[in-house]
Amino acid sequence: MRKLKGTVISNKMAKTLVVRVDILKRHPKYLKFYRVSKKFKAHDEKGEYRIGDDVIIMETRPISRDKRWRVLELVKRTAEIEEEPAIENA
């Protein structure tokens, strides 16, 4: 089974993440590297992953029309972003 490493770019669906996987390719003529990215929908049963997390996804049986992957493990957690309280002009 294939395993890919990517970044969570959306977690707005119930039990589903959208993971972007970036791959470096080399141009055949100019020999320069360029980045190609592809998005995969992955199953997240508990809903524990956030946007920006680096995860490893694994190929699995079809879960829905678009979901063919599930999250295997967390590689790196995104730092918490603290929101500043709004200051009202009085």
Secondary structure, 3 states (H helix, E strand, C coil): CCEEEEEEEEEEECCEEEEEEEEEEECCCCCCEEEEEEEEEEECCCCCCCCCCEEEEEECCCCCCCCCEEEEEEEECCCCCCCCCCCCCC
